[in-house]
């Protein structure tokens, strides 16, 4: 159980960094954006599927997810 939590945390941290890089944000800005539009919660709940996708695909998918929840990054 503890290893699964560590894997999930590591994945989400790397995802935030990749999202920030893709959209020219700082890691803190990316975290706040993803948290505000519930993408962090989504990644936490759907980790078993999300981590099997490429970061590139997931960044695009989560940008769309955030947009559907009111976010402005496209």
PDB file with SEQRES, HELIX, SHEET and CRYST1 records, atoms N, CA, C and O in Angstrom:
SEQRES   1 A   74  UNK UNK UNK UNK UNK UNK UNK UNK UNK UNK UNK UNK UNK          
SEQRES   2 A   74  UNK UNK UNK UNK UNK UNK UNK UNK UNK UNK UNK UNK UNK          
SEQRES   3 A   74  UNK UNK UNK UNK UNK UNK UNK UNK UNK UNK UNK UNK UNK          
SEQRES   4 A   74  UNK UNK UNK UNK UNK UNK UNK UNK UNK UNK UNK UNK UNK          
SEQRES   5 A   74  UNK UNK UNK UNK UNK UNK UNK UNK UNK UNK UNK UNK UNK          
SEQRES   6 A   74  UNK UNK UNK UNK UNK UNK UNK UNK UNK                          
HELIX    1 AA1 UNK A    2  UNK A   23  1                                  22    
HELIX    2 AA2 UNK A   27  UNK A   36  1                                  10    
HELIX    3 AA3 UNK A   39  UNK A   45  1                                   7    
HELIX    4 AA4 UNK A   47  UNK A   50  1                                   4    
HELIX    5 AA5 UNK A   55  UNK A   68  1                                  14    
CRYST1    1.000    1.000    1.000  90.00  90.00  90.00 P 1           1          
ATOM      1  N   UNK A   1       0.825  -1.199   0.000  1.00  0.00           N  
ATOM      2  CA  UNK A   1       0.000   0.000   0.000  1.00  0.00           C  
ATOM      3  C   UNK A   1       0.860   1.250   0.000  1.00  0.00           C  
ATOM      4  O   UNK A   1       0.590   2.175  -0.766  1.00  0.00           O  
ATOM      5  N   UNK A   2       1.889   1.306   0.837  1.00  0.00           N  
ATOM      6  CA  UNK A   2       2.748   2.480   0.921  1.00  0.00           C  
ATOM      7  C   UNK A   2       3.464   2.733  -0.404  1.00  0.00           C  
ATOM      8  O   UNK A   2       3.616   3.885  -0.812  1.00  0.00           O  
ATOM      9  N   UNK A   3       3.904   1.677  -1.076  1.00  0.00           N  
ATOM     10  CA  UNK A   3       4.595   1.843  -2.358  1.00  0.00           C  
ATOM     11  C   UNK A   3       3.644   2.405  -3.416  1.00  0.00           C  
ATOM     12  O   UNK A   3       4.052   3.218  -4.245  1.00  0.00           O  
ATOM     13  N   UNK A   4       2.395   1.981  -3.392  1.00  0.00           N  
ATOM     14  CA  UNK A   4       1.413   2.496  -4.339  1.00  0.00           C  
ATOM     15  C   UNK A   4       1.198   4.000  -4.138  1.00  0.00           C  
ATOM     16  O   UNK A   4       1.081   4.750  -5.107  1.00  0.00           O  
ATOM     17  N   UNK A   5       1.146   4.425  -2.896  1.00  0.00           N  
ATOM     18  CA  UNK A   5       0.983   5.851  -2.589  1.00  0.00           C  
ATOM     19  C   UNK A   5       2.200   6.627  -3.070  1.00  0.00           C  
ATOM     20  O   UNK A   5       2.050   7.691  -3.670  1.00  0.00           O  
ATOM     21  N   UNK A   6       3.392   6.122  -2.821  1.00  0.00           N  
ATOM     22  CA  UNK A   6       4.610   6.783  -3.278  1.00  0.00           C  
ATOM     23  C   UNK A   6       4.646   6.879  -4.803  1.00  0.00           C  
ATOM     24  O   UNK A   6       5.040   7.908  -5.351  1.00  0.00           O  
ATOM     25  N   UNK A   7       4.242   5.820  -5.481  1.00  0.00           N  
ATOM     26  CA  UNK A   7       4.202   5.834  -6.944  1.00  0.00           C  
ATOM     27  C   UNK A   7       3.228   6.900  -7.449  1.00  0.00           C  
ATOM     28  O   UNK A   7       3.524   7.624  -8.399  1.00  0.00           O  
ATOM     29  N   UNK A   8       2.076   6.985  -6.807  1.00  0.00           N  
ATOM     30  CA  UNK A   8       1.060   7.955  -7.205  1.00  0.00           C  
ATOM     31  C   UNK A   8       1.564   9.379  -6.985  1.00  0.00           C  
ATOM     32  O   UNK A   8       1.397  10.238  -7.850  1.00  0.00           O  
ATOM     33  N   UNK A   9       2.171   9.626  -5.844  1.00  0.00           N  
ATOM     34  CA  UNK A   9       2.698  10.957  -5.543  1.00  0.00           C  
ATOM     35  C   UNK A   9       3.786  11.323  -6.551  1.00  0.00           C  
ATOM     36  O   UNK A   9       3.799  12.436  -7.076  1.00  0.00           O  
ATOM     37  N   UNK A  10       4.684  10.400  -6.818  1.00  0.00           N  
ATOM     38  CA  UNK A  10       5.755  10.656  -7.780  1.00  0.00           C  
ATOM     39  C   UNK A  10       5.176  10.970  -9.161  1.00  0.00           C  
ATOM     40  O   UNK A  10       5.635  11.895  -9.831  1.00  0.00           O  
ATOM     41  N   UNK A  11       4.183  10.213  -9.579  1.00  0.00           N  
ATOM     42  CA  UNK A  11       3.551  10.441 -10.873  1.00  0.00           C  
ATOM     43  C   UNK A  11       2.940  11.838 -10.931  1.00  0.00           C  
ATOM     44  O   UNK A  11       3.140  12.556 -11.911  1.00  0.00           O  
ATOM     45  N   UNK A  12       2.205  12.231  -9.906  1.00  0.00           N  
ATOM     46  CA  UNK A  12       1.526  13.523  -9.903  1.00  0.00           C  
ATOM     47  C   UNK A  12       2.547  14.661  -9.895  1.00  0.00           C  
ATOM     48  O   UNK A  12       2.342  15.672 -10.567  1.00  0.00           O  
ATOM     49  N   UNK A  13       3.630  14.518  -9.155  1.00  0.00           N  
ATOM     50  CA  UNK A  13       4.675  15.549  -9.132  1.00  0.00           C  
ATOM     51  C   UNK A  13       5.297  15.700 -10.519  1.00  0.00           C  
ATOM     52  O   UNK A  13       5.480  16.819 -10.998  1.00  0.00           O  
ATOM     53  N   UNK A  14       5.619  14.594 -11.155  1.00  0.00           N  
ATOM     54  CA  UNK A  14       6.195  14.646 -12.499  1.00  0.00           C  
ATOM     55  C   UNK A  14       5.176  15.218 -13.481  1.00  0.00           C  
ATOM     56  O   UNK A  14       5.532  16.004 -14.359  1.00  0.00           O  
ATOM     57  N   UNK A  15       3.916  14.828 -13.337  1.00  0.00           N  
ATOM     58  CA  UNK A  15       2.874  15.353 -14.222  1.00  0.00           C  
ATOM     59  C   UNK A  15       2.787  16.874 -14.110  1.00  0.00           C  
ATOM     60  O   UNK A  15       2.704  17.566 -15.124  1.00  0.00           O  
ATOM     61  N   UNK A  16       2.805  17.393 -12.892  1.00  0.00           N  
ATOM     62  CA  UNK A  16       2.735  18.847 -12.685  1.00  0.00           C  
ATOM     63  C   UNK A  16       3.918  19.517 -13.390  1.00  0.00           C  
ATOM     64  O   UNK A  16       3.746  20.550 -14.037  1.00  0.00           O  
ATOM     65  N   UNK A  17       5.090  18.948 -13.272  1.00  0.00           N  
ATOM     66  CA  UNK A  17       6.274  19.508 -13.933  1.00  0.00           C  
ATOM     67  C   UNK A  17       6.126  19.498 -15.441  1.00  0.00           C  
ATOM     68  O   UNK A  17       6.484  20.470 -16.106  1.00  0.00           O  
ATOM     69  N   UNK A  18       5.608  18.424 -15.982  1.00  0.00           N  
ATOM     70  CA  UNK A  18       5.403  18.329 -17.430  1.00  0.00           C  
ATOM     71  C   UNK A  18       4.336  19.310 -17.907  1.00  0.00           C  
ATOM     72  O   UNK A  18       4.483  19.922 -18.965  1.00  0.00           O  
ATOM     73  N   UNK A  19       3.280  19.460 -17.143  1.00  0.00           N  
ATOM     74  CA  UNK A  19       2.225  20.414 -17.482  1.00  0.00           C  
ATOM     75  C   UNK A  19       2.800  21.828 -17.476  1.00  0.00           C  
ATOM     76  O   UNK A  19       2.538  22.616 -18.385  1.00  0.00           O  
ATOM     77  N   UNK A  20       3.584  22.143 -16.446  1.00  0.00           N  
ATOM     78  CA  UNK A  20       4.205  23.464 -16.338  1.00  0.00           C  
ATOM     79  C   UNK A  20       5.116  23.726 -17.529  1.00  0.00           C  
ATOM     80  O   UNK A  20       5.065  24.803 -18.123  1.00  0.00           O  
ATOM     81  N   UNK A  21       5.935  22.766 -17.877  1.00  0.00           N  
ATOM     82  CA  UNK A  21       6.864  22.912 -19.002  1.00  0.00           C  
ATOM     83  C   UNK A  21       6.106  23.144 -20.298  1.00  0.00           C  
ATOM     84  O   UNK A  21       6.476  24.012 -21.089  1.00  0.00           O  
ATOM     85  N   UNK A  22       5.060  22.384 -20.518  1.00  0.00           N  
ATOM     86  CA  UNK A  22       4.286  22.462 -21.758  1.00  0.00           C  
ATOM     87  C   UNK A  22       3.609  23.824 -21.920  1.00  0.00           C  
ATOM     88  O   UNK A  22       3.507  24.339 -23.034  1.00  0.00           O  
ATOM     89  N   UNK A  23       3.154  24.397 -20.826  1.00  0.00           N  
ATOM     90  CA  UNK A  23       2.402  25.646 -20.898  1.00  0.00           C  
ATOM     91  C   UNK A  23       3.176  26.865 -20.398  1.00  0.00           C  
ATOM     92  O   UNK A  23       2.588  27.928 -20.200  1.00  0.00           O  
ATOM     93  N   UNK A  24       4.471  26.729 -20.193  1.00  0.00           N  
ATOM     94  CA  UNK A  24       5.305  27.858 -19.799  1.00  0.00           C  
ATOM     95  C   UNK A  24       4.960  28.429 -18.436  1.00  0.00           C  
ATOM     96  O   UNK A  24       5.010  29.641 -18.229  1.00  0.00           O  
ATOM     97  N   UNK A  25       4.610  27.548 -17.506  1.00  0.00           N  
ATOM     98  CA  UNK A  25       4.258  27.964 -16.150  1.00  0.00           C  
ATOM     99  C   UNK A  25       5.326  27.503 -15.174  1.00  0.00           C  
ATOM    100  O   UNK A  25       6.117  26.610 -15.476  1.00  0.00           O  
ATOM    101  N   UNK A  26       5.341  28.118 -14.008  1.00  0.00           N  
ATOM    102  CA  UNK A  26       6.178  27.575 -12.935  1.00  0.00           C  
ATOM    103  C   UNK A  26       5.452  26.343 -12.383  1.00  0.00           C  
ATOM    104  O   UNK A  26       4.258  26.162 -12.623  1.00  0.00           O  
ATOM    105  N   UNK A  27       6.159  25.521 -11.661  1.00  0.00           N  
ATOM    106  CA  UNK A  27       5.529  24.346 -11.051  1.00  0.00           C  
ATOM    107  C   UNK A  27       4.424  24.768 -10.093  1.00  0.00           C  
ATOM    108  O   UNK A  27       3.378  24.122 -10.028  1.00  0.00           O  
ATOM    109  N   UNK A  28       4.649  25.852  -9.346  1.00  0.00           N  
ATOM    110  CA  UNK A  28       3.635  26.335  -8.398  1.00  0.00           C  
ATOM    111  C   UNK A  28       2.381  26.811  -9.132  1.00  0.00           C  
ATOM    112  O   UNK A  28       1.264  26.532  -8.698  1.00  0.00           O  
ATOM    113  N   UNK A  29       2.564  27.530 -10.244  1.00  0.00           N  
ATOM    114  CA  UNK A  29       1.413  27.991 -11.030  1.00  0.00           C  
ATOM    115  C   UNK A  29       0.641  26.797 -11.599  1.00  0.00           C  
ATOM    116  O   UNK A  29      -0.589  26.771 -11.564  1.00  0.00           O  
ATOM    117  N   UNK A  30       1.370  25.822 -12.117  1.00  0.00           N  
ATOM    118  CA  UNK A  30       0.727  24.639 -12.685  1.00  0.00           C  
ATOM    119  C   UNK A  30      -0.055  23.892 -11.607  1.00  0.00           C  
ATOM    120  O   UNK A  30      -1.188  23.466 -11.836  1.00  0.00           O  
ATOM    121  N   UNK A  31       0.554  23.736 -10.432  1.00  0.00           N  
ATOM    122  CA  UNK A  31      -0.136  23.051  -9.341  1.00  0.00           C  
ATOM    123  C   UNK A  31      -1.436  23.780  -8.976  1.00  0.00           C  
ATOM    124  O   UNK A  31      -2.491  23.158  -8.852  1.00  0.00           O  
ATOM    125  N   UNK A  32      -1.348  25.091  -8.808  1.00  0.00           N  
ATOM    126  CA  UNK A  32      -2.547  25.855  -8.428  1.00  0.00           C  
ATOM    127  C   UNK A  32      -3.640  25.729  -9.492  1.00  0.00           C  
ATOM    128  O   UNK A  32      -4.813  25.568  -9.157  1.00  0.00           O  
ATOM    129  N   UNK A  33      -3.267  25.800 -10.748  1.00  0.00           N  
ATOM    130  CA  UNK A  33      -4.234  25.674 -11.843  1.00  0.00           C  
ATOM    131  C   UNK A  33      -4.874  24.286 -11.837  1.00  0.00           C  
ATOM    132  O   UNK A  33      -6.098  24.158 -11.864  1.00  0.00           O  
ATOM    133  N   UNK A  34      -4.042  23.258 -11.803  1.00  0.00           N  
ATOM    134  CA  UNK A  34      -4.552  21.886 -11.827  1.00  0.00           C  
ATOM    135  C   UNK A  34      -5.391  21.578 -10.596  1.00  0.00           C  
ATOM    136  O   UNK A  34      -6.385  20.858 -10.688  1.00  0.00           O  
ATOM    137  N   UNK A  35      -5.006  22.108  -9.461  1.00  0.00           N  
ATOM    138  CA  UNK A  35      -5.770  21.891  -8.236  1.00  0.00           C  
ATOM    139  C   UNK A  35      -7.110  22.632  -8.304  1.00  0.00           C  
ATOM    140  O   UNK A  35      -8.146  22.081  -7.933  1.00  0.00           O  
ATOM    141  N   UNK A  36      -7.085  23.873  -8.775  1.00  0.00           N  
ATOM    142  CA  UNK A  36      -8.318  24.681  -8.841  1.00  0.00           C  
ATOM    143  C   UNK A  36      -9.384  24.013  -9.708  1.00  0.00           C  
ATOM    144  O   UNK A  36     -10.569  24.043  -9.376  1.00  0.00           O  
ATOM    145  N   UNK A  37      -8.961  23.414 -10.815  1.00  0.00           N  
ATOM    146  CA  UNK A  37      -9.918  22.810 -11.740  1.00  0.00           C  
ATOM    147  C   UNK A  37     -10.029  21.293 -11.575  1.00  0.00           C  
ATOM    148  O   UNK A  37     -10.497  20.594 -12.474  1.00  0.00           O  
ATOM    149  N   UNK A  38      -9.597  20.800 -10.424  1.00  0.00           N  
ATOM    150  CA  UNK A  38      -9.806  19.418  -9.969  1.00  0.00           C  
ATOM    151  C   UNK A  38      -9.058  18.351 -10.766  1.00  0.00           C  
ATOM    152  O   UNK A  38      -9.397  17.171 -10.682  1.00  0.00           O  
ATOM    153  N   UNK A  39      -8.050  18.748 -11.533  1.00  0.00           N  
ATOM    154  CA  UNK A  39      -7.285  17.754 -12.288  1.00  0.00           C  
ATOM    155  C   UNK A  39      -6.428  16.891 -11.363  1.00  0.00           C  
ATOM    156  O   UNK A  39      -6.215  15.712 -11.647  1.00  0.00           O  
ATOM    157  N   UNK A  40      -5.935  17.455 -10.265  1.00  0.00           N  
ATOM    158  CA  UNK A  40      -5.147  16.670  -9.309  1.00  0.00           C  
ATOM    159  C   UNK A  40      -6.024  15.571  -8.708  1.00  0.00           C  
ATOM    160  O   UNK A  40      -5.596  14.423  -8.589  1.00  0.00           O  
ATOM    161  N   UNK A  41      -7.241  15.925  -8.333  1.00  0.00           N  
ATOM    162  CA  UNK A  41      -8.176  14.925  -7.800  1.00  0.00           C  
ATOM    163  C   UNK A  41      -8.443  13.835  -8.822  1.00  0.00           C  
ATOM    164  O   UNK A  41      -8.480  12.651  -8.488  1.00  0.00           O  
ATOM    165  N   UNK A  42      -8.630  14.247 -10.079  1.00  0.00           N  
ATOM    166  CA  UNK A  42      -8.880  13.283 -11.147  1.00  0.00           C  
ATOM    167  C   UNK A  42      -7.700  12.321 -11.294  1.00  0.00           C  
ATOM    168  O   UNK A  42      -7.889  11.107 -11.380  1.00  0.00           O  
ATOM    169  N   UNK A  43      -6.484  12.867 -11.320  1.00  0.00           N  
ATOM    170  CA  UNK A  43      -5.300  12.018 -11.449  1.00  0.00           C  
ATOM    171  C   UNK A  43      -5.167  11.069 -10.270  1.00  0.00           C  
ATOM    172  O   UNK A  43      -4.776   9.914 -10.438  1.00  0.00           O  
ATOM    173  N   UNK A  44      -5.488  11.547  -9.089  1.00  0.00           N  
ATOM    174  CA  UNK A  44      -5.435  10.704  -7.899  1.00  0.00           C  
ATOM    175  C   UNK A  44      -6.430   9.551  -8.012  1.00  0.00           C  
ATOM    176  O   UNK A  44      -6.092   8.398  -7.745  1.00  0.00           O  
ATOM    177  N   UNK A  45      -7.647   9.871  -8.404  1.00  0.00           N  
ATOM    178  CA  UNK A  45      -8.700   8.847  -8.504  1.00  0.00           C  
ATOM    179  C   UNK A  45      -8.481   7.890  -9.673  1.00  0.00           C  
ATOM    180  O   UNK A  45      -8.818   6.710  -9.578  1.00  0.00           O  
ATOM    181  N   UNK A  46      -7.922   8.386 -10.765  1.00  0.00           N  
ATOM    182  CA  UNK A  46      -7.772   7.582 -11.981  1.00  0.00           C  
ATOM    183  C   UNK A  46      -6.318   7.181 -12.257  1.00  0.00           C  
ATOM    184  O   UNK A  46      -5.952   6.898 -13.398  1.00  0.00           O  
ATOM    185  N   UNK A  47      -5.514   7.161 -11.231  1.00  0.00           N  
ATOM    186  CA  UNK A  47      -4.086   6.862 -11.383  1.00  0.00           C  
ATOM    187  C   UNK A  47      -3.838   5.556 -12.132  1.00  0.00           C  
ATOM    188  O   UNK A  47      -2.949   5.489 -12.980  1.00  0.00           O  
ATOM    189  N   UNK A  48      -4.611   4.526 -11.829  1.00  0.00           N  
ATOM    190  CA  UNK A  48      -4.367   3.210 -12.439  1.00  0.00           C  
ATOM    191  C   UNK A  48      -4.438   3.246 -13.953  1.00  0.00           C  
ATOM    192  O   UNK A  48      -3.758   2.468 -14.622  1.00  0.00           O  
ATOM    193  N   UNK A  49      -5.240   4.127 -14.499  1.00  0.00           N  
ATOM    194  CA  UNK A  49      -5.327   4.269 -15.960  1.00  0.00           C  
ATOM    195  C   UNK A  49      -4.388   5.370 -16.434  1.00  0.00           C  
ATOM    196  O   UNK A  49      -3.684   5.200 -17.429  1.00  0.00           O  
ATOM    197  N   UNK A  50      -4.374   6.495 -15.730  1.00  0.00           N  
ATOM    198  CA  UNK A  50      -3.598   7.657 -16.165  1.00  0.00           C  
ATOM    199  C   UNK A  50      -2.116   7.335 -16.321  1.00  0.00           C  
ATOM    200  O   UNK A  50      -1.488   7.788 -17.277  1.00  0.00           O  
ATOM    201  N   UNK A  51      -1.550   6.566 -15.406  1.00  0.00           N  
ATOM    202  CA  UNK A  51      -0.108   6.335 -15.471  1.00  0.00           C  
ATOM    203  C   UNK A  51       0.294   5.418 -16.622  1.00  0.00           C  
ATOM    204  O   UNK A  51       1.483   5.271 -16.905  1.00  0.00           O  
ATOM    205  N   UNK A  52      -0.671   4.804 -17.281  1.00  0.00           N  
ATOM    206  CA  UNK A  52      -0.346   3.963 -18.437  1.00  0.00           C  
ATOM    207  C   UNK A  52      -0.286   4.775 -19.727  1.00  0.00           C  
ATOM    208  O   UNK A  52       0.148   4.268 -20.761  1.00  0.00           O  
ATOM    209  N   UNK A  53      -0.717   6.028 -19.669  1.00  0.00           N  
ATOM    210  CA  UNK A  53      -0.697   6.912 -20.837  1.00  0.00           C  
ATOM    211  C   UNK A  53       0.596   7.727 -20.837  1.00  0.00           C  
ATOM    212  O   UNK A  53       1.243   7.879 -19.801  1.00  0.00           O  
ATOM    213  N   UNK A  54       0.961   8.241 -21.992  1.00  0.00           N  
ATOM    214  CA  UNK A  54       2.151   9.099 -22.055  1.00  0.00           C  
ATOM    215  C   UNK A  54       1.857  10.419 -21.346  1.00  0.00           C  
ATOM    216  O   UNK A  54       0.707  10.849 -21.262  1.00  0.00           O  
ATOM    217  N   UNK A  55       2.899  11.046 -20.844  1.00  0.00           N  
ATOM    218  CA  UNK A  55       2.710  12.353 -20.209  1.00  0.00           C  
ATOM    219  C   UNK A  55       2.173  13.356 -21.227  1.00  0.00           C  
ATOM    220  O   UNK A  55       1.325  14.184 -20.894  1.00  0.00           O  
ATOM    221  N   UNK A  56       2.659  13.288 -22.458  1.00  0.00           N  
ATOM    222  CA  UNK A  56       2.187  14.198 -23.504  1.00  0.00           C  
ATOM    223  C   UNK A  56       0.676  14.087 -23.683  1.00  0.00           C  
ATOM    224  O   UNK A  56      -0.027  15.096 -23.722  1.00  0.00           O  
ATOM    225  N   UNK A  57       0.183  12.856 -23.791  1.00  0.00           N  
ATOM    226  CA  UNK A  57      -1.263  12.645 -23.934  1.00  0.00           C  
ATOM    227  C   UNK A  57      -2.019  13.118 -22.702  1.00  0.00           C  
ATOM    228  O   UNK A  57      -3.065  13.756 -22.819  1.00  0.00           O  
ATOM    229  N   UNK A  58      -1.498  12.810 -21.531  1.00  0.00           N  
ATOM    230  CA  UNK A  58      -2.199  13.188 -20.301  1.00  0.00           C  
ATOM    231  C   UNK A  58      -2.202  14.699 -20.091  1.00  0.00           C  
ATOM    232  O   UNK A  58      -3.181  15.244 -19.580  1.00  0.00           O  
ATOM    233  N   UNK A  59      -1.133  15.380 -20.472  1.00  0.00           N  
ATOM    234  CA  UNK A  59      -1.113  16.839 -20.355  1.00  0.00           C  
ATOM    235  C   UNK A  59      -2.222  17.426 -21.222  1.00  0.00           C  
ATOM    236  O   UNK A  59      -2.953  18.312 -20.782  1.00  0.00           O  
ATOM    237  N   UNK A  60      -2.346  16.937 -22.446  1.00  0.00           N  
ATOM    238  CA  UNK A  60      -3.406  17.430 -23.339  1.00  0.00           C  
ATOM    239  C   UNK A  60      -4.788  17.069 -22.791  1.00  0.00           C  
ATOM    240  O   UNK A  60      -5.702  17.893 -22.810  1.00  0.00           O  
ATOM    241  N   UNK A  61      -4.934  15.863 -22.314  1.00  0.00           N  
ATOM    242  CA  UNK A  61      -6.222  15.435 -21.756  1.00  0.00           C  
ATOM    243  C   UNK A  61      -6.606  16.262 -20.534  1.00  0.00           C  
ATOM    244  O   UNK A  61      -7.763  16.657 -20.389  1.00  0.00           O  
ATOM    245  N   UNK A  62      -5.653  16.521 -19.667  1.00  0.00           N  
ATOM    246  CA  UNK A  62      -5.955  17.285 -18.455  1.00  0.00           C  
ATOM    247  C   UNK A  62      -6.189  18.761 -18.759  1.00  0.00           C  
ATOM    248  O   UNK A  62      -6.947  19.422 -18.049  1.00  0.00           O  
ATOM    249  N   UNK A  63      -5.551  19.288 -19.800  1.00  0.00           N  
ATOM    250  CA  UNK A  63      -5.839  20.670 -20.219  1.00  0.00           C  
ATOM    251  C   UNK A  63      -7.297  20.760 -20.663  1.00  0.00           C  
ATOM    252  O   UNK A  63      -7.993  21.718 -20.330  1.00  0.00           O  
ATOM    253  N   UNK A  64      -7.754  19.763 -21.414  1.00  0.00           N  
ATOM    254  CA  UNK A  64      -9.162  19.717 -21.826  1.00  0.00           C  
ATOM    255  C   UNK A  64     -10.092  19.539 -20.652  1.00  0.00           C  
ATOM    256  O   UNK A  64     -11.154  20.161 -20.597  1.00  0.00           O  
ATOM    257  N   UNK A  65      -9.708  18.700 -19.714  1.00  0.00           N  
ATOM    258  CA  UNK A  65     -10.509  18.467 -18.510  1.00  0.00           C  
ATOM    259  C   UNK A  65     -10.671  19.769 -17.733  1.00  0.00           C  
ATOM    260  O   UNK A  65     -11.772  20.125 -17.313  1.00  0.00           O  
ATOM    261  N   UNK A  66      -9.553  20.474 -17.549  1.00  0.00           N  
ATOM    262  CA  UNK A  66      -9.610  21.751 -16.825  1.00  0.00           C  
ATOM    263  C   UNK A  66     -10.463  22.763 -17.575  1.00  0.00           C  
ATOM    264  O   UNK A  66     -11.233  23.507 -16.966  1.00  0.00           O  
ATOM    265  N   UNK A  67     -10.327  22.790 -18.892  1.00  0.00           N  
ATOM    266  CA  UNK A  67     -11.119  23.733 -19.686  1.00  0.00           C  
ATOM    267  C   UNK A  67     -12.620  23.451 -19.493  1.00  0.00           C  
ATOM    268  O   UNK A  67     -13.412  24.384 -19.361  1.00  0.00           O  
ATOM    269  N   UNK A  68     -13.000  22.198 -19.477  1.00  0.00           N  
ATOM    270  CA  UNK A  68     -14.416  21.841 -19.278  1.00  0.00           C  
ATOM    271  C   UNK A  68     -14.900  22.224 -17.888  1.00  0.00           C  
ATOM    272  O   UNK A  68     -16.103  22.343 -17.656  1.00  0.00           O  
ATOM    273  N   UNK A  69     -13.967  22.416 -16.966  1.00  0.00           N  
ATOM    274  CA  UNK A  69     -14.322  22.823 -15.602  1.00  0.00           C  
ATOM    275  C   UNK A  69     -14.059  24.299 -15.350  1.00  0.00           C  
ATOM    276  O   UNK A  69     -14.027  24.738 -14.200  1.00  0.00           O  
ATOM    277  N   UNK A  70     -13.870  25.069 -16.419  1.00  0.00           N  
ATOM    278  CA  UNK A  70     -13.732  26.512 -16.293  1.00  0.00           C  
ATOM    279  C   UNK A  70     -12.341  27.073 -16.513  1.00  0.00           C  
ATOM    280  O   UNK A  70     -12.167  28.291 -16.472  1.00  0.00           O  
ATOM    281  N   UNK A  71     -11.351  26.237 -16.745  1.00  0.00           N  
ATOM    282  CA  UNK A  71      -9.993  26.709 -16.960  1.00  0.00           C  
ATOM    283  C   UNK A  71      -9.823  27.371 -18.320  1.00  0.00           C  
ATOM    284  O   UNK A  71     -10.608  27.130 -19.237  1.00  0.00           O  
ATOM    285  N   UNK A  72      -8.803  28.202 -18.447  1.00  0.00           N  
ATOM    286  CA  UNK A  72      -8.601  28.968 -19.667  1.00  0.00           C  
ATOM    287  C   UNK A  72      -7.426  28.458 -20.510  1.00  0.00           C  
ATOM    288  O   UNK A  72      -7.277  28.886 -21.655  1.00  0.00           O  
ATOM    289  N   UNK A  73      -6.596  27.565 -19.987  1.00  0.00           N  
ATOM    290  CA  UNK A  73      -5.477  27.041 -20.755  1.00  0.00           C  
ATOM    291  C   UNK A  73      -6.001  26.007 -21.740  1.00  0.00           C  
ATOM    292  O   UNK A  73      -6.733  25.088 -21.373  1.00  0.00           O  
ATOM    293  N   UNK A  74      -5.606  26.181 -23.014  1.00  0.00           N  
ATOM    294  CA  UNK A  74      -6.060  25.245 -24.048  1.00  0.00           C  
ATOM    295  C   UNK A  74      -4.847  24.653 -24.719  1.00  0.00           C  
ATOM    296  O   UNK A  74      -4.982  23.833 -25.627  1.00  0.00           O  
TER     297      UNK A  74                                                      
END                                                                             
